[in-house]
Amino acid sequence: MSFASSLIISPNVEISPSIFGFLDSVRDGSQILDSSRFFSRNRAANLMNKKQKRVNHSHSTELKYPIPCQGGYGSVIAASMVANPAGEMAVSAEEKVYNVVMKQAALVKRQLRTAGELDVKPDIVLPGTLSLLNEAYDRCGEVCAEYAKTFYLGTMLMTPERQKAIWAIYVWCRRTDELVDGPNASHITPSALDRWEARLEDLFQGRPFDMLDAALADTVTKFPVDIQPFKDMIEGMRTDLRKSRYKNFDELYLYCYYVAGTVGLMSVPVMGVAPDSQASTESVYNAALALGIANQLTNILRDVGEDARRGRIYLPQDELAQAGLSDEDIFAGRVTDKWRNFMKNQIKRARLFFDEAEKGVLELNKASRWPVWASLLLYRQILDEIEANDYNNFTKRAYVSKAKKLLALPMAYARSLLSP
């Protein structure tokens, strides 16, 4: 249960890693391609040489996300600093995520101050390399068109540079996800993920391993994209290798950030903020993060039965206990009144995150809003389908019909035209 599709994946997408040809290179380390064959590294070097200092902010030590309360869920304050058994203060999941958001927002604002509005121009490339780079982007576009049709359609409104960059991010995310969720997942070890992360670091320094990596390596030289969300997604894959239970929502929230919220942080620098937006950069990133969390929570609720058959339960253990439920109830697949009440509260929480996400979509560059609105509307409908199935997500898979998807597209397009 990794990678939640967040801003850039259509629901119910499956993809085989064989089309990428990367598993062997992750295991044994394929030959690195010389970056000079693909693009100039000047801009990449500038980004990598500037070490991002921790952002100073006046953020309170108390943060908010939905937690159980009488009669359902509310936006209840949750302490961001908690004591570990040794009596030391540990940073909560939400605080960890907030720090990443602030770092990325600061990176974007710094570039906006130095370069004006984010209208990206192609880098100067060495003779003979432009065709190779174009071929790399074209291949990313083909993969996106084949496996994320709705989203690919939405990217057609973007400028060519933004369009290609989003395709490159999409492909890297899918390749990363397939490491632990694909047909060859049983062969993946923690050391394989370590090699994948080392490969990512080389990519950010202008040393791509293959053609698809080259597209992303070029993208990160043109947009203020930080490496941390990419590394955090890999950490989410590590989590799936070692963890199958979550004690509370704080643990689950961090997991949802790793495998889905990260995609929002990767994508916003490419999609861009509307020139007439009055919202703060941080608020736009928080909304993108909320959409990733909402989508992943929706995936979790949709796939309870499927995950249980693999011995996994992606639900807060303490909240299950409060509802009078146990792991045995999940594995037995019993739809009882206790289960229905539990699911109602979980769905309320997911919808609160969708509501938070809506606040930021209109702040994006107008040409980038359509695929985001489509993702939001389609994923939120999955929650409706779970309710329509009488909360039986053990043996019935909630899905949005093709007819409803087709109706959602013009609605998403209409909303994308509204002003911030």
Stockholm file with secondary structure:
# STOCKHOLM 1.0

chainA/1-420         MSFASSLIISPNVEISPSIFGFLDSVRDGSQILDSSRFFSRNRAANLMNKKQKRVNHSHSTELKYPIPCQGGYGSVIAASMVANPAGEMAVSAEEKVYNVVMKQAALVKRQLRTAGELDVKPDIVLPGTLSLLNEAYDRCGEVCAEYAKTFYLGTMLMTPERQKAIWAIYVWCRRTDELVDGPNASHITPSALDRWEARLEDLFQGRPFDMLDAALADTVTKFPVDIQPFKDMIEGMRTDLRKSRYKNFDELYLYCYYVAGTVGLMSVPVMGVAPDSQASTESVYNAALALGIANQLTNILRDVGEDARRGRIYLPQDELAQAGLSDEDIFAGRVTDKWRNFMKNQIKRARLFFDEAEKGVLELNKASRWPVWASLLLYRQILDEIEANDYNNFTKRAYVSKAKKLLALPMAYARSLLSP
#=GR chainA/1-420 SS CCCCCTTTCCTTCCCCGGGTTCHHHHHHTCCCCCGGGTCCCHHHHHHHHSCCCCCCCCCCSEEECCEEETTEEECCEEESEEECTTSCEEECHHHHHHHHHHHHHHHHHHHHHHHSSCCCCCCCCCTTTHHHHHHHHHHHHHHHHHHCHHHHHHHTTSCHHHHHHHHHHHHHHHHHHHHHHSTTGGGCCHHHHHHHHHHHHHHHTTCCSSHHHHHHHHHHHHSCCCSHHHHHHHHHHHHHHHCCCBSSHHHHHHHHIIIIIHHHHHHHHHHCBCTTCCSCHHHHHHHHHHHHHHHHHHHHHHTHHHHHTTTCCCSBHHHHHHTTCCHHHHHHTCCCHHHHHHHHHHHHHHHHHHHHHHHHHTTBCGGGHHHHHHHHHHHHHHHHHHHHTTTCTTTCCCCCCHHHHHHHHHHHHHHHTSCC
#=GC SS_cons         CCCCCTTTCCTTCCCCGGGTTCHHHHHHTCCCCCGGGTCCCHHHHHHHHSCCCCCCCCCCSEEECCEEETTEEECCEEESEEECTTSCEEECHHHHHHHHHHHHHHHHHHHHHHHSSCCCCCCCCCTTTHHHHHHHHHHHHHHHHHHCHHHHHHHTTSCHHHHHHHHHHHHHHHHHHHHHHSTTGGGCCHHHHHHHHHHHHHHHTTCCSSHHHHHHHHHHHHSCCCSHHHHHHHHHHHHHHHCCCBSSHHHHHHHHIIIIIHHHHHHHHHHCBCTTCCSCHHHHHHHHHHHHHHHHHHHHHHTHHHHHTTTCCCSBHHHHHHTTCCHHHHHHTCCCHHHHHHHHHHHHHHHHHHHHHHHHHTTBCGGGHHHHHHHHHHHHHHHHHHHHTTTCTTTCCCCCCHHHHHHHHHHHHHHHTSCC
//
